[in-house]
């Protein structure tokens, strides 16, 4: 178990996947709280849940996954653009698959693969790609191992 924890601590891809999984679960719980307990309208709840998770996930990714010293407005805006693009890919894919007869739940799950790919590519190769500018270099001190 310790060996796995050490490997995860060094592998930002594994940390990224852990963060994605944790925020998926957290987001569902937050949505349950807003809709099921507080009885907020669904449209308002999904917006609040989505933006809350996006902001928190950005800060966790920025520091723990990619080791940046401090967040920047530029990366935050890029992250929001990337999330909007991932949503568009998911929405288009889910609707296209349903239109050709795929069950709506299966269509949604299959479309998540495209959205995941967009998120992965934009996070690793656009927002947090390796720069040569000093302000964008990762912090040389290791990020804390716990979230």
FITINU-833224 format. One record per residue: residue number from 1; residue in three letters; x, y, z of N, C-alpha, C in turn. Coordinates in nm, 3 decimals. Atoms other than C-alpha are relative to their C-alpha. Example, Ala and Ser with C-alpha at 12.3 -4.5 7.8 and 13.67 -1.06 7.14 Angstrom:
<1, Ala, <0.089, -0.119, 0.000>, <1.230, -0.450, 0.780>, <0.090, 0.120, 0.000>>,
<2, Ser, <-0.082, -0.119, -0.006>, <1.367, -0.106, 0.714>, <-0.077, 0.109, 0.073>>,
END
This chain:
<1, Unk, <0.082, -0.118, 0.000>, <0.000, 0.000, 0.000>, <0.087, 0.126, 0.000>>,
<2, Unk, <-0.092, -0.115, -0.008>, <0.285, 0.236, 0.086>, <0.064, 0.027, -0.136>>,
<3, Unk, <-0.061, -0.014, 0.132>, <0.444, 0.172, -0.254>, <-0.097, 0.067, -0.097>>,
<4, Unk, <0.103, -0.063, 0.085>, <0.119, 0.263, -0.429>, <-0.012, 0.148, 0.034>>,
<5, Unk, <0.012, -0.140, -0.042>, <0.092, 0.582, -0.224>, <0.120, 0.081, -0.048>>,
<6, Unk, <-0.119, -0.070, 0.047>, <0.450, 0.677, -0.314>, <-0.005, 0.023, -0.150>>,
<7, Unk, <0.010, -0.015, 0.146>, <0.388, 0.614, -0.683>, <-0.102, 0.106, -0.037>>,
<8, Unk, <0.102, -0.100, 0.027>, <0.069, 0.820, -0.681>, <0.054, 0.139, 0.031>>,
<9, Unk, <-0.058, -0.128, -0.037>, <0.260, 1.097, -0.506>, <0.091, 0.058, -0.107>>,
<10, Unk, <-0.091, -0.046, 0.106>, <0.502, 1.116, -0.800>, <-0.068, 0.010, -0.136>>,
<11, Unk, <0.064, 0.008, 0.132>, <0.259, 1.054, -1.087>, <-0.117, 0.098, -0.010>>,
<12, Unk, <0.107, -0.100, 0.007>, <0.055, 1.361, -1.174>, <-0.121, -0.051, -0.077>>,
<13, Unk, <0.116, 0.059, 0.069>, <-0.166, 1.155, -1.410>, <-0.088, -0.074, 0.099>>,
<14, Unk, <0.078, 0.071, -0.102>, <-0.271, 0.936, -1.119>, <-0.068, 0.099, 0.094>>,
<15, Unk, <0.061, -0.102, -0.087>, <-0.328, 1.242, -0.899>, <-0.116, 0.069, -0.070>>,
<16, Unk, <0.107, -0.063, 0.077>, <-0.537, 1.402, -1.177>, <-0.124, -0.089, 0.000>>,
<17, Unk, <0.112, 0.095, 0.002>, <-0.753, 1.089, -1.202>, <-0.066, -0.010, 0.138>>,
<18, Unk, <0.055, 0.003, -0.137>, <-0.794, 1.077, -0.822>, <-0.085, 0.124, 0.025>>,
<19, Unk, <0.075, -0.124, -0.018>, <-0.902, 1.442, -0.818>, <-0.131, -0.005, -0.079>>,
<20, Unk, <0.122, 0.010, 0.082>, <-1.150, 1.378, -1.102>, <-0.102, -0.091, 0.068>>,
<21, Unk, <0.091, 0.093, -0.067>, <-1.298, 1.083, -0.914>, <-0.058, 0.059, 0.127>>,
<22, Unk, <0.047, -0.060, -0.126>, <-1.319, 1.264, -0.580>, <-0.103, 0.109, -0.029>>,
<23, Unk, <0.094, -0.108, 0.029>, <-1.489, 1.565, -0.737>, <-0.127, -0.048, -0.068>>,
<24, Unk, <0.123, 0.059, 0.054>, <-1.734, 1.346, -0.927>, <-0.091, -0.042, 0.116>>,
<25, Unk, <0.077, 0.044, -0.117>, <-1.845, 1.192, -0.597>, <-0.047, 0.121, 0.082>>,
<26, Unk, <0.035, -0.121, -0.075>, <-1.837, 1.529, -0.416>, <-0.112, 0.076, -0.071>>,
<27, Unk, <0.101, -0.072, 0.077>, <-2.041, 1.689, -0.696>, <-0.136, -0.066, 0.010>>,
<28, Unk, <0.127, 0.070, -0.015>, <-2.309, 1.421, -0.676>, <-0.058, 0.023, 0.139>>,
<29, Unk, <0.047, -0.026, -0.136>, <-2.329, 1.466, -0.299>, <-0.051, 0.142, 0.016>>,
<30, Unk, <0.043, -0.140, -0.007>, <-2.354, 1.843, -0.334>, <-0.133, 0.018, -0.072>>,
<31, Unk, <0.126, -0.008, 0.074>, <-2.628, 1.804, -0.594>, <-0.114, -0.061, 0.081>>,
<32, Unk, <0.102, 0.063, -0.086>, <-2.817, 1.569, -0.362>, <-0.040, 0.096, 0.113>>,
<33, Unk, <0.028, -0.096, -0.106>, <-2.788, 1.828, -0.083>, <-0.086, 0.115, -0.052>>,
<34, Unk, <0.071, -0.117, 0.052>, <-2.905, 2.118, -0.298>, <-0.141, -0.033, -0.047>>,
<35, Unk, <0.131, 0.036, 0.055>, <-3.192, 1.938, -0.473>, <-0.083, -0.080, 0.100>>,
<36, Unk, <0.074, 0.093, -0.083>, <-3.289, 1.660, -0.235>, <-0.029, 0.047, 0.141>>,
<37, Unk, <0.016, -0.043, -0.138>, <-3.246, 1.831, 0.101>, <-0.050, 0.145, 0.007>>,
<38, Unk, <0.036, -0.142, -0.006>, <-3.265, 2.205, 0.039>, <-0.112, 0.038, -0.098>>,
<39, Unk, <0.109, -0.018, 0.097>, <-3.519, 2.169, -0.248>, <0.020, 0.122, -0.090>>,
<40, Unk, <-0.027, -0.107, 0.096>, <-3.346, 2.423, -0.471>, <-0.047, -0.047, -0.137>>,
<41, Unk, <0.034, 0.040, 0.138>, <-3.459, 2.427, -0.836>, <0.120, -0.071, -0.064>>,
<42, Unk, <-0.105, 0.083, 0.059>, <-3.264, 2.174, -1.040>, <0.097, 0.083, -0.084>>,
<43, Unk, <-0.087, -0.082, 0.086>, <-3.131, 2.430, -1.291>, <0.097, 0.083, 0.084>>,
<44, Unk, <-0.086, -0.079, -0.089>, <-2.995, 2.651, -1.011>, <0.100, -0.092, 0.070>>,
<45, Unk, <-0.086, 0.094, -0.072>, <-2.856, 2.352, -0.822>, <0.114, -0.052, -0.088>>,
<46, Unk, <-0.105, 0.052, 0.087>, <-2.667, 2.213, -1.121>, <0.103, 0.109, -0.031>>,
<47, Unk, <-0.094, -0.109, 0.025>, <-2.516, 2.555, -1.192>, <0.091, 0.022, 0.122>>,
<48, Unk, <-0.078, -0.021, -0.123>, <-2.406, 2.607, -0.828>, <0.095, -0.117, 0.023>>,
<49, Unk, <-0.083, 0.119, -0.018>, <-2.278, 2.250, -0.804>, <0.116, -0.001, -0.098>>,
<50, Unk, <-0.103, 0.003, 0.103>, <-2.088, 2.273, -1.130>, <0.108, 0.105, 0.025>>,
<51, Unk, <-0.098, -0.106, -0.020>, <-1.923, 2.607, -1.058>, <0.080, -0.020, 0.129>>,
<52, Unk, <-0.071, 0.029, -0.125>, <-1.837, 2.510, -0.699>, <0.107, -0.106, -0.023>>,
<53, Unk, <-0.096, 0.108, 0.026>, <-1.673, 2.188, -0.814>, <0.111, 0.047, -0.095>>,
<54, Unk, <-0.102, -0.048, 0.094>, <-1.496, 2.360, -1.106>, <0.104, 0.086, 0.070>>,
<55, Unk, <-0.094, -0.088, -0.069>, <-1.342, 2.626, -0.884>, <0.089, -0.078, 0.098>>,
<56, Unk, <-0.078, 0.078, -0.096>, <-1.237, 2.386, -0.609>, <0.097, -0.095, -0.070>>,
<57, Unk, <-0.085, 0.093, 0.074>, <-1.104, 2.133, -0.858>, <0.116, 0.072, -0.067>>,
<58, Unk, <-0.108, -0.077, 0.059>, <-0.905, 2.402, -1.035>, <0.113, 0.021, 0.101>>,
<59, Unk, <-0.103, -0.027, -0.100>, <-0.724, 2.495, -0.713>, <0.075, -0.126, 0.042>>,
<60, Unk, <-0.066, 0.127, -0.035>, <-0.655, 2.130, -0.624>, <0.091, -0.044, -0.113>>,
<61, Unk, <-0.084, 0.036, 0.114>, <-0.528, 2.057, -0.975>, <0.123, 0.089, -0.009>>,
<62, Unk, <-0.109, -0.096, 0.016>, <-0.318, 2.371, -0.983>, <0.113, -0.030, 0.099>>,
<63, Unk, <-0.104, 0.021, -0.102>, <-0.135, 2.294, -0.659>, <0.043, -0.146, 0.013>>,
<64, Unk, <-0.036, 0.138, -0.034>, <-0.153, 1.921, -0.587>, <0.039, -0.081, -0.123>>,
<65, Unk, <-0.027, 0.081, 0.118>, <-0.162, 1.773, -0.937>, <0.118, 0.055, -0.079>>,
<66, Unk, <-0.101, -0.059, 0.088>, <0.057, 2.018, -1.131>, <0.108, 0.079, 0.073>>,
<67, Unk, <-0.106, -0.058, -0.080>, <0.259, 2.170, -0.844>, <0.030, 0.146, -0.023>>,
<68, Unk, <-0.022, -0.143, 0.019>, <0.213, 2.537, -0.924>, <0.003, 0.071, 0.134>>,
<69, Unk, <-0.015, -0.074, -0.125>, <0.315, 2.783, -0.654>, <-0.127, 0.074, 0.038>>,
<70, Unk, <0.122, -0.076, -0.026>, <0.006, 2.998, -0.689>, <-0.085, 0.000, -0.127>>,
<71, Unk, <0.088, -0.001, 0.118>, <-0.297, 3.003, -0.916>, <0.008, 0.134, -0.072>>,
<72, Unk, <0.004, -0.123, 0.078>, <-0.326, 3.257, -1.195>, <-0.137, 0.014, -0.064>>,
<73, Unk, <0.127, -0.024, 0.068>, <-0.628, 3.418, -1.356>, <0.001, -0.065, -0.138>>,
<74, Unk, <-0.011, 0.058, 0.134>, <-0.501, 3.299, -1.693>, <-0.036, -0.149, 0.001>>,
<75, Unk, <0.030, 0.143, -0.006>, <-0.507, 2.932, -1.594>, <-0.145, -0.025, 0.041>>,
<76, Unk, <0.139, 0.016, -0.040>, <-0.844, 2.975, -1.424>, <-0.094, 0.020, -0.119>>,
<77, Unk, <0.084, -0.023, 0.119>, <-0.997, 3.120, -1.742>, <0.017, -0.115, -0.099>>,
<78, Unk, <-0.024, 0.113, 0.090>, <-0.833, 2.849, -1.953>, <-0.073, -0.125, 0.049>>,
<79, Unk, <0.068, 0.117, -0.057>, <-0.973, 2.586, -1.717>, <-0.150, 0.006, -0.026>>,
<80, Unk, <0.143, -0.015, 0.029>, <-1.323, 2.726, -1.756>, <-0.031, -0.023, -0.147>>,
<81, Unk, <0.019, 0.022, 0.144>, <-1.288, 2.731, -2.136>, <0.010, -0.150, -0.030>>,
<82, Unk, <-0.017, 0.144, 0.021>, <-1.163, 2.371, -2.128>, <-0.122, -0.077, 0.049>>,
<83, Unk, <0.119, 0.067, -0.052>, <-1.457, 2.265, -1.911>, <-0.120, 0.022, -0.090>>,
<84, Unk, <0.111, -0.028, 0.092>, <-1.702, 2.436, -2.147>, <0.014, -0.084, -0.127>>,
<85, Unk, <-0.024, 0.082, 0.118>, <-1.543, 2.255, -2.441>, <-0.031, -0.147, 0.030>>,
<86, Unk, <0.031, 0.138, -0.039>, <-1.561, 1.922, -2.256>, <-0.149, -0.023, 0.011>>,
<87, Unk, <0.145, 0.011, -0.009>, <-1.928, 1.986, -2.180>, <-0.062, -0.005, -0.140>>,
<88, Unk, <0.055, -0.001, 0.136>, <-1.998, 2.066, -2.546>, <0.021, -0.133, -0.070>>,
<89, Unk, <-0.028, 0.131, 0.059>, <-1.832, 1.743, -2.657>, <-0.093, -0.105, 0.059>>,
<90, Unk, <0.089, 0.096, -0.064>, <-2.030, 1.543, -2.401>, <-0.144, 0.019, -0.049>>,
<91, Unk, <0.139, -0.028, 0.037>, <-2.361, 1.713, -2.488>, <-0.027, -0.042, -0.144>>,
<92, Unk, <0.018, 0.035, 0.141>, <-2.317, 1.673, -2.864>, <0.006, -0.152, -0.018>>,
<93, Unk, <-0.012, 0.145, 0.013>, <-2.203, 1.312, -2.829>, <-0.120, -0.074, 0.056>>,
<94, Unk, <0.115, 0.066, -0.063>, <-2.481, 1.211, -2.591>, <-0.126, 0.015, -0.085>>,
<95, Unk, <0.119, -0.023, 0.082>, <-2.748, 1.367, -2.810>, <0.009, -0.070, -0.135>>,
<96, Unk, <-0.017, 0.069, 0.128>, <-2.604, 1.226, -3.133>, <-0.021, -0.150, 0.016>>,
<97, Unk, <0.018, 0.143, -0.023>, <-2.587, 0.876, -2.988>, <-0.145, -0.036, 0.028>>,
<98, Unk, <0.142, 0.025, -0.028>, <-2.942, 0.897, -2.853>, <-0.081, 0.010, -0.129>>,
<99, Unk, <0.073, -0.019, 0.126>, <-3.060, 1.020, -3.194>, <0.012, -0.121, -0.093>>,
<100, Unk, <-0.014, 0.119, 0.084>, <-2.926, 0.703, -3.359>, <-0.046, -0.127, 0.070>>,
<101, Unk, <0.063, 0.113, -0.064>, <-3.102, 0.480, -3.109>, <0.069, -0.057, 0.122>>,
<102, Unk, <-0.068, 0.048, -0.120>, <-2.856, 0.432, -2.823>, <-0.081, 0.045, 0.122>>,
<103, Unk, <0.073, -0.033, -0.122>, <-3.027, 0.421, -2.482>, <0.062, 0.125, 0.061>>,
<104, Unk, <-0.049, -0.131, -0.047>, <-2.999, 0.767, -2.321>, <0.106, -0.010, 0.109>>,
<105, Unk, <-0.102, 0.013, -0.105>, <-2.802, 0.647, -2.016>, <0.132, -0.050, -0.058>>,
<106, Unk, <-0.121, 0.050, 0.065>, <-2.556, 0.450, -2.228>, <0.061, 0.109, -0.087>>,
<107, Unk, <-0.050, -0.111, 0.082>, <-2.529, 0.746, -2.466>, <0.077, 0.100, 0.085>>,
<108, Unk, <-0.066, -0.094, -0.089>, <-2.438, 0.970, -2.175>, <0.135, -0.053, 0.046>>,
<109, Unk, <-0.125, 0.060, -0.047>, <-2.173, 0.730, -2.044>, <0.102, -0.006, -0.114>>,
<110, Unk, <-0.093, 0.006, 0.113>, <-2.021, 0.679, -2.390>, <0.053, 0.139, -0.035>>,
<111, Unk, <-0.043, -0.136, 0.030>, <-2.010, 1.054, -2.448>, <0.101, 0.052, 0.102>>,
<112, Unk, <-0.097, -0.041, -0.102>, <-1.817, 1.091, -2.122>, <0.142, -0.031, -0.043>>,
<113, Unk, <-0.135, 0.034, 0.047>, <-1.521, 0.924, -2.293>, <0.058, 0.116, -0.081>>,
<114, Unk, <-0.046, -0.116, 0.077>, <-1.498, 1.214, -2.538>, <0.029, 0.119, 0.089>>,
<115, Unk, <-0.018, -0.111, -0.093>, <-1.539, 1.467, -2.260>, <0.126, -0.021, 0.084>>,
<116, Unk, <-0.120, 0.033, -0.077>, <-1.272, 1.290, -2.054>, <0.125, 0.029, -0.083>>,
<117, Unk, <-0.114, -0.023, 0.088>, <-1.035, 1.303, -2.352>, <0.030, 0.148, -0.017>>,
<118, Unk, <-0.018, -0.145, 0.014>, <-1.091, 1.676, -2.401>, <0.059, 0.057, 0.129>>,
<119, Unk, <-0.048, -0.049, -0.128>, <-1.038, 1.741, -2.031>, <0.147, -0.038, 0.021>>,
<120, Unk, <-0.137, 0.049, -0.017>, <-0.721, 1.531, -2.020>, <0.096, 0.080, -0.088>>,
<121, Unk, <-0.088, -0.069, 0.094>, <-0.572, 1.693, -2.329>, <0.016, 0.148, 0.035>>,
<122, Unk, <-0.010, -0.143, -0.031>, <-0.655, 2.050, -2.231>, <0.073, 0.023, 0.132>>,
<123, Unk, <-0.067, -0.017, -0.129>, <-0.535, 2.004, -1.873>, <0.151, -0.023, -0.012>>,
<124, Unk, <-0.141, 0.036, 0.005>, <-0.202, 1.840, -1.959>, <0.077, 0.072, -0.110>>,
<125, Unk, <-0.073, -0.054, 0.115>, <-0.119, 2.000, -2.294>, <-0.033, 0.145, -0.034>>,
<126, Unk, <0.030, -0.141, 0.022>, <-0.269, 2.349, -2.274>, <0.014, 0.079, 0.130>>,
<127, Unk, <0.003, -0.081, -0.123>, <-0.346, 2.483, -1.926>, <0.128, -0.016, 0.080>>,
<128, Unk, <-0.116, 0.025, -0.086>, <-0.064, 2.318, -1.733>, <0.116, -0.061, -0.078>>,
<129, Unk, <-0.115, 0.050, 0.076>, <0.178, 2.242, -2.014>, <0.127, 0.062, 0.059>>,
<130, Unk, <-0.127, -0.049, -0.053>, <0.542, 2.293, -1.934>, <0.039, 0.127, -0.073>>,
<131, Unk, <-0.041, -0.130, 0.053>, <0.646, 2.656, -1.982>, <0.146, 0.027, 0.033>>,
<132, Unk, <-0.136, -0.041, -0.030>, <0.980, 2.824, -1.983>, <0.003, 0.130, 0.080>>,
<133, Unk, <0.010, -0.122, -0.080>, <0.855, 3.130, -1.791>, <0.009, -0.037, 0.148>>,
<134, Unk, <-0.021, 0.032, -0.141>, <0.956, 3.141, -1.425>, <-0.129, -0.003, 0.081>>,
<135, Unk, <0.123, -0.002, -0.078>, <0.605, 3.226, -1.298>, <-0.086, -0.124, -0.023>>,
<136, Unk, <0.081, 0.116, 0.031>, <0.460, 2.916, -1.464>, <0.069, -0.132, 0.033>>,
<137, Unk, <-0.070, 0.123, -0.034>, <0.721, 2.667, -1.348>, <-0.060, -0.061, 0.125>>,
<138, Unk, <0.049, 0.065, -0.122>, <0.605, 2.410, -1.097>, <0.090, 0.031, 0.118>>,
<139, Unk, <-0.073, -0.021, -0.124>, <0.709, 2.461, -0.738>, <0.097, -0.116, 0.019>>,
<140, Unk, <-0.096, 0.110, -0.014>, <1.032, 2.261, -0.680>, <-0.022, -0.082, 0.125>>,
<141, Unk, <0.029, 0.078, -0.118>, <0.912, 2.157, -0.336>, <-0.119, -0.089, -0.028>>,
<142, Unk, <0.111, 0.090, 0.030>, <0.687, 1.853, -0.351>, <-0.130, 0.048, 0.064>>,
<143, Unk, <0.133, -0.033, -0.052>, <0.316, 1.915, -0.308>, <-0.033, -0.096, 0.113>>,
<144, Unk, <0.039, 0.091, -0.108>, <0.162, 1.771, 0.009>, <-0.065, -0.126, -0.057>>,
<145, Unk, <0.051, 0.130, 0.048>, <0.070, 1.405, -0.030>, <-0.146, -0.023, 0.031>>,
<146, Unk, <0.141, 0.018, -0.036>, <-0.273, 1.444, 0.126>, <-0.081, 0.114, -0.056>>,
<147, Unk, <0.087, -0.104, 0.051>, <-0.571, 1.635, 0.001>, <-0.069, 0.067, 0.111>>,
END
